[in-house]
């Protein structure tokens, strides 16, 4: 963080840093995709989700939680079949007011909308408050208004 600050990372925008430890959850991590070098231009959208469990999570009985969890994980399988890459679930309770976050790469906004339409009846939002951030792939990193094109990483080197 000190190096980023010295490089001017915080000059042009306010920032919030949420740091998490990746949990060992094979159903939430496309390990094979993580082993690839570089990004995938066929997955131009990023989806970042933060969530924290509500009182309903702690009041739910084991059967209710198990049923909802099974239904949600079933939707994740559908998402993968549609080309979504789920890059893990991270515990961030020690660095923020949120409990967890995940990051996905997606082929289209329509795909994400379809998955969200299935997650709600599956109960994904039944036990948690969440915040979702969607962004598109930008081939060149920007500092404020300055396009960073004179770097090795912006040329794919």
C-alpha positions in Angstrom: 0.0 0.0 0.0 2.9 2.3 0.8 4.3 1.7 -2.7 0.9 2.5 -4.3 0.6 5.7 -2.4 4.1 6.8 -3.4 3.3 6.0 -7.0 0.3 8.3 -6.8 -2.5 5.7 -6.8 -4.6 7.8 -4.4 -4.1 11.2 -6.0 -7.0 11.1 -8.4 -9.7 9.2 -6.5 -10.8 8.1 -3.1 -10.3 4.5 -2.4 -11.4 1.8 0.0 -9.3 -1.3 0.4 -11.1 -4.5 1.3 -8.7 -7.4 1.9 -9.8 -11.0 2.3 -8.4 -14.5 2.8 -9.5 -16.9 0.1 -11.5 -19.8 1.7 -11.0 -23.4 0.6 -14.3 -23.8 -1.2 -14.0 -25.7 -4.4 -17.5 -24.9 -5.5 -16.7 -21.2 -5.3 -13.4 -21.2 -7.1 -12.6 -22.1 -10.7 -9.1 -23.3 -10.0 -8.3 -24.2 -13.6 -9.1 -20.6 -14.7 -6.9 -19.2 -12.0 -4.0 -21.2 -13.4 -4.2 -19.5 -16.8 -2.0 -16.6 -17.7 -3.7 -13.3 -18.5 -7.3 -12.4 -18.9 -10.0 -13.6 -21.3 -11.4 -11.1 -23.7 -14.5 -13.3 -24.0 -15.3 -12.4 -20.4 -15.5 -8.6 -20.5 -17.6 -8.1 -17.4 -16.5 -8.2 -13.8 -18.9 -8.7 -10.9 -17.8 -8.0 -7.4 -20.2 -8.9 -4.5 -19.9 -8.1 -0.9 -22.2 -9.6 1.7 -22.8 -9.8 5.4 -25.1 -12.3 7.1 -28.2 -11.0 8.7 -30.0 -12.1 11.9 -32.1 -14.4 9.6 -29.0 -16.5 8.9 -28.4 -17.1 12.6 -32.1 -17.8 13.3 -32.5 -20.3 10.4 -32.6 -24.0 11.3 -30.1 -26.4 9.7 -32.7 -27.7 7.3 -33.6 -24.3 6.0 -30.0 -23.3 5.6 -29.1 -26.6 3.9 -32.0 -26.3 1.5 -31.1 -22.7 0.5 -27.4 -23.5 0.2 -28.1 -26.4 -2.1 -30.4 -24.3 -4.3 -27.8 -21.5 -4.5 -25.0 -23.8 -5.4 -27.1 -25.3 -8.1 -27.4 -21.9 -9.7 -23.6 -21.5 -9.5 -23.4 -24.7 -11.6 -25.8 -23.1 -14.2 -23.6 -20.0 -14.1 -20.5 -22.0 -14.9 -22.2 -23.8 -17.7 -23.0 -20.3 -19.2 -19.3 -19.3 -19.1 -19.2 -17.5 -15.7 -15.8 -17.8 -13.9 -16.1 -17.7 -10.1 -12.7 -16.7 -8.7 -13.3 -17.6 -5.1 -15.0 -16.6 -1.8 -12.9 -14.5 0.5 -13.4 -13.8 4.3 -12.9 -10.1 4.8 -14.5 -9.7 8.3 -11.2 -8.6 9.8 -10.8 -5.7 7.3 -14.3 -4.3 6.8 -17.9 -4.4 8.0 -18.7 -7.0 5.4 -18.3 -10.7 6.0 -17.3 -12.1 2.5 -16.7 -11.1 -1.1 -16.4 -12.9 -4.4 -15.3 -11.9 -7.9 -16.7 -13.3 -11.1 -15.9 -12.8 -14.8 -18.9 -12.9 -17.1 -19.5 -13.0 -20.9 -22.4 -10.5 -20.8 -24.7 -8.4 -18.6 -27.6 -10.6 -19.8 -25.9 -13.6 -18.3 -25.5 -11.9 -15.0 -29.1 -10.8 -15.0 -30.2 -14.3 -15.7 -28.1 -15.7 -12.8 -29.4 -13.0 -10.4 -33.0 -13.8 -11.4 -32.3 -17.5 -10.4 -30.4 -16.6 -7.2 -33.2 -14.6 -5.6 -35.8 -17.5 -5.5 -33.0 -19.9 -4.5 -32.6 -17.9 -1.3 -29.2 -16.2 -1.9 -30.5 -12.9 -0.5 -32.6 -14.5 2.2 -29.8 -14.6 4.8 -27.6 -11.7 3.8 -27.4 -8.0 2.9 -25.3 -7.5 -0.2 -23.6 -5.0 -2.4 -22.9 -5.6 -6.0 -20.5 -3.8 -8.3 -20.3 -4.4 -12.0 -17.6 -3.2 -14.4 -16.4 -3.8 -17.9 -12.9 -4.9 -18.9 -10.7 -1.9 -19.7 -7.6 -2.8 -21.7 -5.6 0.1 -20.3 -5.4 1.1 -16.7 -6.2 4.7 -15.9 -4.9 7.0 -13.2 -7.6 9.7 -13.1 -7.8 11.0 -16.7 -4.4 9.8 -17.7 -4.3 6.6 -19.8 -1.4 4.4 -18.7 -0.1 3.0 -22.0 3.7 3.3 -21.5 3.9 0.4 -19.1 5.0 -3.2 -19.8 1.8 -4.6 -18.4 -0.4 -2.4 -20.6 1.3 -3.8 -23.7 0.7 -7.4 -22.5 4.4 -8.0 -21.8 
